[in-house]
Amino acid sequence: MLTFAEELSSRTGPPASEPGRDTRVALLECAGAIPKEDLERMSEAVKEGYKRADE
């Protein structure tokens, strides 16, 4: 995650919070930045965490 955050912070262009900046465009610029396998592992970890919270 640190590498991902560093990569995002090093991108050029106005921040997503800048007036007039389309947040959807800012998000799309990040598309594909996290490998699919990592996303699947994160999703499973979240699901497992919810299961534990329900117990």
LUMKOL-415286 format. One record per residue: residue number from 0; residue in three letters; x, y, z of N, C-alpha, C, O in turn. Coordinates in steps of 0.02 Angstrom, whole numbers, plus 50000, padded with zeros to 5 digits. Last residue first. Layout:
<sites>
[NUM, "Ala", [X, Y, Z], [X, Y, Z], [X, Y, Z], [X, Y, Z]]
...
</sites>
This chain:
<sites>
[54, "Glu", [49016, 49381, 50745], [49016, 49326, 50794], [49010, 49352, 50865], [49009, 49313, 50912]]
[53, "Asp", [49032, 49488, 50662], [48963, 49463, 50673], [48960, 49410, 50727], [48906, 49395, 50753]]
[52, "Ala", [49167, 49503, 50651], [49130, 49555, 50687], [49059, 49532, 50703], [49030, 49553, 50753]]
[51, "Arg", [49200, 49395, 50571], [49223, 49396, 50640], [49184, 49446, 50681], [49169, 49434, 50739]]
[50, "Lys", [49144, 49436, 50449], [49121, 49374, 50481], [49139, 49374, 50554], [49098, 49356, 50596]]
[49, "Tyr", [49220, 49549, 50421], [49149, 49557, 50435], [49122, 49494, 50470], [49081, 49500, 50516]]
[48, "Gly", [49344, 49487, 50395], [49337, 49534, 50450], [49264, 49545, 50470], [49248, 49549, 50529]]
[47, "Glu", [49314, 49419, 50278], [49331, 49381, 50338], [49324, 49426, 50400], [49300, 49403, 50452]]
[46, "Lys", [49295, 49528, 50192], [49240, 49481, 50205], [49252, 49442, 50269], [49207, 49433, 50309]]
[45, "Val", [49424, 49582, 50194], [49368, 49622, 50219], [49310, 49576, 50236], [49278, 49584, 50288]]
[44, "Ala", [49496, 49477, 50136], [49513, 49499, 50204], [49456, 49539, 50235], [49440, 49532, 50294]]
[43, "Glu", [49439, 49475, 50008], [49431, 49417, 50053], [49446, 49436, 50125], [49411, 49413, 50171]]
[42, "Ser", [49486, 49599, 49961], [49414, 49586, 49966], [49401, 49527, 50013], [49355, 49531, 50055]]
[41, "Met", [49624, 49578, 49960], [49595, 49630, 50004], [49520, 49617, 50014], [49495, 49624, 50070]]
[40, "Arg", [49632, 49478, 49863], [49654, 49464, 49932], [49625, 49515, 49980], [49604, 49497, 50035]]
[39, "Glu", [49586, 49550, 49751], [49549, 49491, 49774], [49567, 49473, 49846], [49524, 49456, 49885]]
[38, "Leu", [49686, 49646, 49741], [49617, 49667, 49754], [49576, 49609, 49780], [49535, 49617, 49825]]
[37, "Asp", [49794, 49564, 49708], [49795, 49601, 49771], [49725, 49624, 49790], [49706, 49622, 49848]]
[36, "Glu", [49754, 49519, 49582], [49764, 49471, 49636], [49764, 49505, 49704], [49737, 49478, 49753]]
[35, "Lys", [49753, 49639, 49507], [49691, 49603, 49520], [49698, 49555, 49579], [49653, 49549, 49620]]
[34, "Pro", [49859, 49773, 49566], [49849, 49709, 49530], [49786, 49673, 49553], [49767, 49676, 49612]]
[33, "Ile", [49817, 49940, 49555], [49825, 49884, 49602], [49812, 49820, 49564], [49760, 49813, 49532]]
[32, "Ala", [49797, 50018, 49444], [49858, 50029, 49482], [49871, 49973, 49533], [49928, 49960, 49552]]
[31, "Gly", [49679, 50012, 49376], [49730, 49964, 49358], [49794, 49971, 49398], [49842, 49934, 49386]]
[30, "Ala", [49644, 50183, 49392], [49620, 50117, 49372], [49678, 50072, 49350], [49721, 50093, 49311]]
[29, "Cys", [49681, 50310, 49414], [49710, 50261, 49458], [49690, 50189, 49439], [49716, 50141, 49467]]
[28, "Glu", [49605, 50383, 49328], [49678, 50385, 49318], [49713, 50332, 49360], [49769, 50312, 49344]]
[27, "Leu", [49480, 50370, 49383], [49496, 50329, 49324], [49571, 50329, 49310], [49597, 50280, 49283]]
[26, "Leu", [49485, 50469, 49482], [49482, 50398, 49500], [49502, 50353, 49442], [49537, 50303, 49452]]
[25, "Ala", [49488, 50584, 49403], [49542, 50571, 49450], [49544, 50498, 49469], [49597, 50468, 49473]]
[24, "Val", [49364, 50571, 49340], [49425, 50570, 49300], [49485, 50553, 49344], [49527, 50513, 49326]]
[23, "Arg", [49280, 50588, 49450], [49279, 50525, 49412], [49341, 50517, 49370], [49369, 50462, 49364]]
[22, "Thr", [49303, 50719, 49488], [49327, 50664, 49532], [49327, 50598, 49495], [49371, 50556, 49507]]
[21, "Asp", [49354, 50848, 49393], [49306, 50793, 49393], [49334, 50735, 49433], [49384, 50705, 49413]]
[20, "Arg", [49384, 51006, 49456], [49414, 50942, 49437], [49362, 50887, 49443], [49329, 50881, 49495]]
[19, "Gly", [49321, 51116, 49509], [49316, 51105, 49437], [49346, 51039, 49414], [49335, 51019, 49357]]
[18, "Pro", [49436, 51137, 49641], [49372, 51156, 49610], [49374, 51146, 49535], [49422, 51165, 49501]]
[17, "Glu", [49526, 50993, 49692], [49529, 51059, 49662], [49462, 51076, 49629], [49434, 51034, 49594]]
[16, "Ser", [49528, 50863, 49734], [49488, 50911, 49773], [49487, 50981, 49743], [49450, 51024, 49768]]
[15, "Ala", [49618, 50799, 49655], [49547, 50785, 49643], [49503, 50835, 49679], [49446, 50847, 49658]]
[14, "Pro", [49749, 50914, 49607], [49719, 50865, 49651], [49645, 50857, 49638], [49613, 50902, 49612]]
[13, "Pro", [49814, 50926, 49439], [49782, 50955, 49497], [49752, 50902, 49541], [49731, 50849, 49517]]
[12, "Gly", [49970, 50842, 49395], [49902, 50865, 49383], [49870, 50891, 49447], [49896, 50880, 49502]]
[11, "Thr", [50066, 50691, 49418], [50057, 50763, 49407], [49984, 50779, 49394], [49943, 50735, 49384]]
[10, "Arg", [50101, 50577, 49550], [50069, 50593, 49486], [50060, 50668, 49479], [50047, 50702, 49529]]
[9, "Ser", [50146, 50548, 49674], [50195, 50574, 49627], [50165, 50592, 49560], [50199, 50619, 49517]]
[8, "Ser", [50042, 50493, 49744], [50063, 50560, 49764], [50113, 50590, 49714], [50122, 50651, 49713]]
[7, "Leu", [50034, 50367, 49685], [49980, 50415, 49676], [50003, 50486, 49691], [49985, 50533, 49656]]
[6, "Glu", [50154, 50311, 49731], [50143, 50319, 49660], [50089, 50370, 49646], [50095, 50413, 49602]]
[5, "Glu", [50131, 50309, 49868], [50186, 50350, 49842], [50177, 50362, 49768], [50190, 50417, 49743]]
[4, "Ala", [50025, 50218, 49873], [50015, 50286, 49895], [50069, 50333, 49868], [50055, 50389, 49848]]
[3, "Phe", [50093, 50102, 49826], [50035, 50128, 49790], [50023, 50202, 49808], [50012, 50243, 49764]]
[2, "Thr", [50187, 50085, 49928], [50209, 50097, 49859], [50154, 50128, 49817], [50165, 50174, 49778]]
[1, "Leu", [50100, 50060, 50034], [50144, 50118, 50036], [50168, 50135, 49965], [50168, 50194, 49946]]
[0, "Met", [50041, 49941, 50000], [50000, 50000, 50000], [50043, 50063, 50000], [50026, 50113, 49969]]
</sites>
